[in-house]
């Protein structure tokens, strides 16, 4: 059951991903989807929407009619038990028609204010009373701060146990985010160096060219800290910093990630200025087009104090990472859409190849998450010619996916994982709670102190100047992302 079946996420991501799973044979023909949303629609109209959504993102759709025939629609009132009873009847009927063995997945792809209500109704109105498995997939935002996340979690947990809850962080479905562990734990050359003796700093950038688009209402209350740092950025940091798990099981991996978040140094009060920079975009030129400043966007307060950019320095106080800054930055309306991780290794003890024109570059391992996927290792090698001089060289690996085609969309992988009951690439409650408690300390201060310098970066740039200073005072600089 997909709650929010007429919404943007369902249309843009979920239906095309389900179609790909179906086409590849990863979804047998024993499946049925009930689209649940408020507006009245017939099954036929809903199936037409499904076809449209699939066709708009996939070129090859040979089996589209067969696929769409598995979709049913229920016009729903989220607060009305009678509506849940009708939904349950439909689900029971489909269960026997398609031989589903009492297995149900409930996907909440809708406004977060209803998450708790729906979960409670699912239980009280008998929808979770099944003979097979029941799973709840829940989209972000998972709460607005620790307290609201805790309340939401309590509501959900009355109907589902922790191992039945699949909290989506779509970054965990990205191929190269999943590759972080493999690069680290399947190569003899990195793991011995992966610590404060050899790494000088790590930089994680996730920049976007888009602004807030039509999401002003949500974003005004969220800002980049809650929208990106609490989830995607901290998840990437946890994967980069975790200890090797004993085994590749869900519990082992998650518990190592939790340990990183527990070791994350809390930044609070006056310290925030030292460790974090916030920004808000002004008008500017993005990819050749003039765009509005954040305060001129729809549904945005003309004096908004909301940050559209965050840069920060994280410290992980454990044996492996003591003293190694992990810099993160993310923002809207920057000059490129790019997610990249740069691991900067410490300089060698002595440079034998000093020349006035060229200094020796530090070794960098760059993990390209998107749009390109791959790895680049920056080394130094001999400059061709008579002199023994060093010059930078790059070893590049471009990830071309399994068949030379694009790698599967994050949602395709995550939906498949959920169907198979693999929760590894979903966030555990402990991770959510720890990241909120880290982020809350910063947002409490930012919300109560107006940023006098907003807007402080032009659209189409890499963010405010203070973000450069954050690294410069430690003797570093941001490595370019392109
Ligand atoms: C979402 C945020 O979680 O991630 C959006 O709510 C953001 O504001 C998006 O644009 C970025 O995802 P991606 O996959 O495009 O990097």
Boltz pocket constraint, residues with backbone or C-beta under 6 A from the ligand:
constraints:
  - pocket:
      binder: B
      contacts: [[A, 140], [A, 170], [A, 208], [A, 227], [A, 228], [A, 339]]
      max_distance: 6.0
